[in-house]
Amino acid sequence: MTELLAILALALLAAGYWHIRRQSEFAYHWLRQYCRRQDLQLLTLYRYRYRWRQGRLLAQFKFEFSHDGLQRDEGDLWLHGLRVVDVSLPVLREP
């Protein structure tokens, strides 16, 4: 019985890790296309935190981008599973 619980716990950990990696790759590809459409340069992307909102577990990603090649700005991407909930960008400064 103990071996069965250990195998189940290991399978749950592997599934959780696989979901996190899949979500991170989705966020990267989605943001790369989004920045290309907005004429921005995507610099970095990282998972910031998880948060419960309106009964859903949302993953917040922070990303840095440049609109002129010199300045760095930071935006937020919110995901629910593999669905984009919100993207927020700061007001861009003119050089």
Helices and strands as residue ranges (DSSP letters): H 2-37, E 41-53, E 56-66, E 73-80, E 83-88
